[in-house]
């Protein structure tokens, strides 16, 4: 449900504003908003940051940038905390120096690790090249009249090697040799040996062809590869110890500065939040006015704290309901613990407007029910429950993965219940073991299953129209009457159909038709000539629920096919393997397809009848809370 909100107004001496803001930040209850325009004729103006405060704000933002960069480099998780008052100037100066030094040192260490990784990769590349042409390269120093070029070519560019050979032949004749060798990395090592007088022309040719040579680095002598390799291999053995030393230095830096950086981040973020809300304050020469919303159930706590801290210096009064519009009030969704995971399904849309209806309780009932009817298998339900338990165990509280695990639970329960109703255990395996359906076998009784699906559609759509009436009755009574009349006409059509097929006495048919003839012109008067089109669309929405039957039958058919593979293939072991594979594919489809279609039935058919998006998220002015990873 959407929590009831109250709007309050605080008035007090202007010199008390900083202290009032600190108390409000400690309370963390008031969603601040600019003062009402109705107060402006009394000389009220919007507060502005003083020049000193603007400089302070820019200075703090730079420090916070350094702190967050340093914590990110060192992987320090920010800790939520409540600072003891505003930070002193000496603390800010000390934190600025600490953040700047730590950031520079952390970036230097990261760059050093990057250089070491690149150096290691380069040495390994040379090592592979040397291993490929060891015998030739060891004789390189005995080639007084020849020059060697070391080239690496991507495997996808292997066709360039014959072209290179042809170009060399055209340029220098036969005074060259090319050796190639595929490497484990997928690249091709190319060794080109040419006569020394032709070296200049070869270098120009390689440059024109954009062929990147890998010369021996200067730090390893810059001479032949064979003479440089021993030094490279020695350096390769030293790199792990150097990397370990740099990482230890990172850990020490994080340990020595992490707590102080977290404390600084919390205090400075809080001060920035305080500066950011000053422009939302109304002020005169000697007074201030603050307005905002808070949950009605917390108003007494809020007022008691203000009275205790400020006595009669600051007055708190409730703004009457007539002075503010519902669209301006922030929205807080509050549901019982079992229903709360389904708020995630609702939050895919913008929040509902204040004063409308939170669909979470209805989603929590119908979404698992639709999912269970589409899958409808005891075995799949048990596997799904195990999957949910595993996800619950490996996930963190309040994380997205934990929410998914908590939604899987009721979906698995409804799937198992539907499996007993349909007598299904991994398809028709239950029937072979003597399991009897409590309702009907959907493998054969498709018409009853279709009627069940459409009947659920009628209930779901009528519920949506009823919620639409409740949501609109105060703000738009004419539209509310139109929604209600549409629901009545759907019931009249349903009565007429049941009477026509003799489920109900025929007298209901005449009464229903007369009711429709009377209601139709009234509906046009209420909603205009578009009303008939919307009514037909509503009937189309109801028929859309037939997808529950279609997906359910498809699921059981795939499961039956999987079971029959055991006997259809000569080898029992092979047949069992294919059956398990088919069941695995069917289970994967059962996870995806019913979820998508159950969401579609809610988002398109159900929400379209009453949901009013555009609500403002409740964001009370309080202490800074770092974002949770994985949330």
Buried (B, 14 or more C-beta within 10 A) or exposed (E): EBBEBBBBBBBBEBEBBEBBBBBBBBBEBBBBBBBBEEBEEEEBEEBEBEEEEEEBBEEBEEBBEBBBBBBEBBEBEBEEBEBEEBBEEEBBEBBBEBBBBBBBBBEEBBEBBEEBEEBBEBBBBBBBBBBBBEEBBBEBEEBEEBBBBBBBBEEEEEEBBEEBBEBBEEBBEEBBEBEBBEBEBEBBBBBBBBBEEBBEEBBEBBEEEEBEEBEBBEEBBEEBBBBBBEBBEEBBEEBEEBBEEBEEBBEEBBEEBBEBBBBBBBBBBBBBBBBEBBEBBBBEEEBBBBBBBBBEEBBEEBBEBBBEBBEEBBEBEEBEEEEBEBBEBBBBBBBEEEBBBBBBBBEEBBBBBBBBBBBBBBBBEBBBBBBBBBBBBBBBBBBBBEBBBEBBEEBEEEBEBBBBBBBBBBBBBBBBBBBBBBBBBBBBBBBEEEBEBEBBBBBEBBEBBBEBBBEBBBEBBBBBBBBBBBBBBEBEEEBBBBBBBBBBBBEBBBBBBBBEEEEBEEEBBEBBBEBBEEBBEBBBEBBEEEBEEBBEEBBEBBEBBBBBBBBBBBBBEBBBBBBBBBEEBEEEEEBEBBBBEBBEEBBEBBBEBBBEBBBBBBBEBBBBBBBBEEBBEBEBBBBBEBEEEEE
